[in-house]
Amino acid sequence: MEMKRILESEDLKEEEIKEMVKKFLRDVRNGTWKSQGWPSYWTDYAVSKLALNAYSKVLAKRYNINNSYKLGNTTKLMSVNCFCPGFTQTSMTKGKGTHTADHAASLATILVLLPPHHLPTGKFFLLRNNTTFQQVANSKL
Ligand SMILES: NC(=O)c1ccc[n+]([C@@H]2O[C@H](COP(=O)([O-])OP(=O)(O)OC[C@H]3O[C@@H](n4cnc5c(N)ncnc54)[C@H](OP(=O)(O)O)[C@@H]3O)[C@@H](O)[C@H]2O)c1
């Protein structure tokens, strides 16, 4: 619960993510990861995604529109989002999945090529079964 509170905090810091990962590795080494409440399925995968999403949230906040940074004479904005392709037919899934890698990649490409001012930041995009770009759900990281 404490970990959830930290990760959901608007003031989440990079150091706190590192501490979370270190604690996970310690719990694995000590054989206490189950009793410490880490996910029981796809454990290392889930924790690595948790860290990635959390770090994306930190970066999105650091480079948000109200906190743009200067590069030479121009002000640059950076969007930081996560994109989950859903159950996709790739090597990882041994070819199983509800859609092809091409379909997932084409939607991801549309997203990253949006003009900077139309591209949101700090979002989690999830591609569900047979969704079109318009239907791609998004929520706050
Ligand atoms: N497929 C799904 O259903 C699904 C669902 C949700 C999320 N995802 C996520 O989507 C991403 C891509 O997954 P995928 O299904 O395309 O997996 P994949 O078929 O296993 O492909 C992974 C790719 O990552 C490369 N790679 C692995 N370790 C690397 C490293 N240390 N440095 C550089 N490249 C590395 C691999 O290169 P080599 O071929 O050279 O090894 C391979 O091209 C992953 O982050 C996965 O978690 C996939």
The ligand as an SDF file (V2000), in Angstrom:
LIG
                    3D

 48 52  0  0  0  0  0  0  0  0999 V2000
    3.2820   -8.8590  -27.7670 N   0  0  0  0  0  0  0  0  0  0  0  0
    2.4000   -8.4940  -26.8310 C   0  0  0  0  0  0  0  0  0  0  0  0
    1.2880   -9.0760  -26.7130 O   0  0  0  0  0  0  0  0  0  0  0  0
    2.7130   -7.3480  -25.8940 C   0  0  0  0  0  0  0  0  0  0  0  0
    1.7070   -6.9370  -25.0010 C   0  0  0  0  0  0  0  0  0  0  0  0
    1.9560   -5.8790  -24.1580 C   0  0  0  0  0  0  0  0  0  0  0  0
    3.1910   -5.2520  -24.1880 C   0  0  0  0  0  0  0  0  0  0  0  0
    4.1560   -5.6920  -25.0480 N   0  0  0  0  0  0  0  0  0  0  0  0
    5.4470   -4.9880  -25.0260 C   0  0  0  0  0  0  0  0  0  0  0  0
    5.8210   -4.5720  -26.3320 O   0  0  0  0  0  0  0  0  0  0  0  0
    7.2630   -4.5690  -26.4290 C   0  0  0  0  0  0  0  0  0  0  0  0
    7.6760   -5.3780  -27.6370 C   0  0  0  0  0  0  0  0  0  0  0  0
    7.2180   -6.7010  -27.4230 O   0  0  0  0  0  0  0  0  0  0  0  0
    7.1870   -7.8100  -28.5490 P   0  0  0  0  0  0  0  0  0  0  0  0
    5.9550   -8.5830  -28.3430 O   0  0  0  0  0  0  0  0  0  0  0  0
    7.4770   -7.1970  -29.8770 O   0  0  0  0  0  0  0  0  0  0  0  0
    8.4030   -8.6810  -28.0390 O   0  0  0  0  0  0  0  0  0  0  0  0
    9.4350   -9.5700  -28.8800 P   0  0  0  0  0  0  0  0  0  0  0  0
    8.7570  -10.1580  -30.0540 O   0  0  0  0  0  0  0  0  0  0  0  0
   10.0370  -10.4880  -27.8710 O   0  0  0  0  0  0  0  0  0  0  0  0
   10.5000   -8.5290  -29.3790 O   0  0  0  0  0  0  0  0  0  0  0  0
   11.2980   -7.8460  -28.4640 C   0  0  0  0  0  0  0  0  0  0  0  0
   12.3360   -7.0750  -29.2320 C   0  0  0  0  0  0  0  0  0  0  0  0
   13.1560   -6.3860  -28.2770 O   0  0  0  0  0  0  0  0  0  0  0  0
   14.5020   -6.6250  -28.6170 C   0  0  0  0  0  0  0  0  0  0  0  0
   15.3000   -6.6140  -27.3820 N   0  0  0  0  0  0  0  0  0  0  0  0
   15.1900   -7.4120  -26.3150 C   0  0  0  0  0  0  0  0  0  0  0  0
   16.1000   -7.1080  -25.3830 N   0  0  0  0  0  0  0  0  0  0  0  0
   16.8000   -6.0850  -25.8880 C   0  0  0  0  0  0  0  0  0  0  0  0
   17.8870   -5.3310  -25.4090 C   0  0  0  0  0  0  0  0  0  0  0  0
   18.4260   -5.5540  -24.2150 N   0  0  0  0  0  0  0  0  0  0  0  0
   18.3820   -4.3460  -26.1990 N   0  0  0  0  0  0  0  0  0  0  0  0
   17.8340   -4.0810  -27.4030 C   0  0  0  0  0  0  0  0  0  0  0  0
   16.7980   -4.7750  -27.9090 N   0  0  0  0  0  0  0  0  0  0  0  0
   16.2860   -5.7670  -27.1600 C   0  0  0  0  0  0  0  0  0  0  0  0
   14.5380   -7.9750  -29.2950 C   0  0  0  0  0  0  0  0  0  0  0  0
   15.6520   -8.0390  -30.1430 O   0  0  0  0  0  0  0  0  0  0  0  0
   16.2060   -9.4520  -30.7010 P   0  0  0  0  0  0  0  0  0  0  0  0
   15.1760   -9.9830  -31.6220 O   0  0  0  0  0  0  0  0  0  0  0  0
   17.4760   -9.0440  -31.3780 O   0  0  0  0  0  0  0  0  0  0  0  0
   16.4030  -10.3140  -29.4880 O   0  0  0  0  0  0  0  0  0  0  0  0
   13.2260   -7.9440  -30.0910 C   0  0  0  0  0  0  0  0  0  0  0  0
   13.3910   -7.3250  -31.3460 O   0  0  0  0  0  0  0  0  0  0  0  0
    7.7900   -5.1520  -25.1140 C   0  0  0  0  0  0  0  0  0  0  0  0
    8.1210   -4.0730  -24.2650 O   0  0  0  0  0  0  0  0  0  0  0  0
    6.5740   -5.8960  -24.5510 C   0  0  0  0  0  0  0  0  0  0  0  0
    6.6070   -5.9750  -23.1620 O   0  0  0  0  0  0  0  0  0  0  0  0
    3.9370   -6.7150  -25.9120 C   0  0  0  0  0  0  0  0  0  0  0  0
  1  2  1  0
  2  3  2  0
  2  4  1  0
  4  5  1  0
  4 48  2  0
  5  6  2  0
  6  7  1  0
  7  8  2  0
  8  9  1  0
  8 48  1  0
  9 10  1  0
  9 46  1  0
 10 11  1  0
 11 12  1  0
 11 44  1  0
 12 13  1  0
 13 14  1  0
 14 15  2  0
 14 16  1  0
 14 17  1  0
 17 18  1  0
 18 19  2  0
 18 20  1  0
 18 21  1  0
 21 22  1  0
 22 23  1  0
 23 24  1  0
 23 42  1  0
 24 25  1  0
 25 26  1  0
 25 36  1  0
 26 27  1  0
 26 35  1  0
 27 28  2  0
 28 29  1  0
 29 30  1  0
 29 35  2  0
 30 31  1  0
 30 32  2  0
 32 33  1  0
 33 34  2  0
 34 35  1  0
 36 37  1  0
 36 42  1  0
 37 38  1  0
 38 39  2  0
 38 40  1  0
 38 41  1  0
 42 43  1  0
 44 45  1  0
 44 46  1  0
 46 47  1  0
M  CHG  2   8   1  16  -1
M  END
$$$$
